[in-house]
């Protein structure tokens, strides 16, 4: 392979690895937030919605005490392409849960996992290095 060919291959490999890191970080972060969401009826866990390119609007009628349906949606929705990844929960009381108004999640769900973001990112970089 020529030098130019090696450079092209490296460029493609780097882009693919970056996309896989982005996907892996989003999946792990989103899954952790869903799992850390307090459970009463399962509505809060069930209303986590993952998407690409734009956040979802509105709420959905899904009771998901285990979080498995929302986590399955993350695995399906968050691809390895170059798109932006979003996770939203539009329930009117989700901010209160994040602020610790539940004994089940006194430190919230999102900020707790955002604090782990460097570790999540480092693990994904190690896993997907070229």
N, C-alpha and C positions, 0 to 999 in steps of 0.2 A: 504494500500500500504506500502511496506517495505521502510526502509530508502534508500536502494540502488535504489529502484524503483522511489522514490521521486527525488533523485539526477539525474537519467536518464531523468525523465520528465522535470526537471528544465533545464537540458542541451539542450534538444530538443526545449523547449520553448524559451530559450535564443538565440539559433541559428536562429530559425524562426523569432523572433523579430528583430534580427540584420539584417537579409535579408530584412525584410519589411521596416526597417529604411533606409537601403541602397537604396532600390527601391524608396521609397518616396522622399528621398533627390534628387536622380537623376531626377525623374520626375519633381519635383518642380523647380529645378535648370535649367534643359534643357528647360522647358516650359517658364520660365522667360526670358532666353536668347533669345529664338525665338521671344517672344513678344516684347522684347526691341530692336530687330534688325530693323534698319531704312528701310523704304519702298519707293521704286521708282517703279520698275516694279514687285517686289515681288520675284525676283530671289535670293536675299540674304537670305530672310526668307525661301524660298523653298529649299535652298541647305543645310540647317541644316540636318544632317543625324545621327540618333542614332543607336547604335549597342552594342553588348556585345562581350567580349573577345578580340576584335581587332577593331581599328578605320577603318572607311570606307575610301576608296581611290577614287579619281576622283570627278567629279561634276555630277549633275543630271539636266535634263531639266524639272524643275518644277517652275512655277510662282505661288507664294502662298502669295498674299498680306496680307491676314488675318493671315497667319501662321497656319491655322487649319489643313492642310494636314501634315505639319511637326510635329505638336503637336500630331496628331493622331498616327503618326509613333512612337513617343516617348512612348505613352501609350501601344502600341502593342509590341514594341521591348524591352523595359526595364522591365524585369521580376523580380520576388522576389528571384530568385536563387542566388547562391554564385558567379556568374560571375562578371567580371569587366564591368563597364558601360562606354561607350564612346559617345561623341557627336562631330562631325567634320563638318567643312564647308571649302571646298577646293577651293572656288572661289579665283581668284588672287587678288581681291580687298578687301577681308574680313578683312585683317590686318589693312588696312586704315580705315575701318569703326570702328574697335575696338579702333583704336588710336584717334578717335574723328573727322574724316574728314567729318562727316555728321552733319549738324545742328540738325537733328532729334535725334542723339545719341552722343552728345559731350563728354559724359563720357564713351563711349563704351557700350558693351552689356555684355561681359563675366566678366570683372573685377568688374563691378558694382554689378553683382549678386554673384560673389565669395565673395565680401565684406559682403554679407548677409548670408553666408554659416553657421555660428555659430547659427544664429536664425533659419534657416531652419532645421538644425540638431536637435536643442533643441526641436522644435515643433514636429518633427517626433519621437523623443525619447519619449516625453510625450504621443503622440498618440499610440505608439506601445509598451509601457512598459508591462512587464510580471508581 
